[in-house]
Amino acid sequence: MTSRPDDLRHIATFCGQCNCGCPELYVAEGAPPERAIVITDDFGQRIEMSLEQLEVLVADVKAGVLDKVLTPSAG
């Protein structure tokens, strides 16, 4: 069961410098714990995950796991 848009508590907008439908992070109030975190994209898609999964994602980003994606290769 997917939560209704009015059940979503907005946490953050990633970009926010334009009006193009930037990715956003929400907490789905009343959703099952494994689907409580919702990330939407500018194509109308959404990812639903648990708070624990979000914690792992944030820890990996802080640890530099995505750095090679953001930095052009030197060769």
Helices and strands as residue ranges (DSSP letters): G 5-7, E 8-13, E 24-28, G 33-35, E 37-40, E 46-49, H 51-62, H 67-70
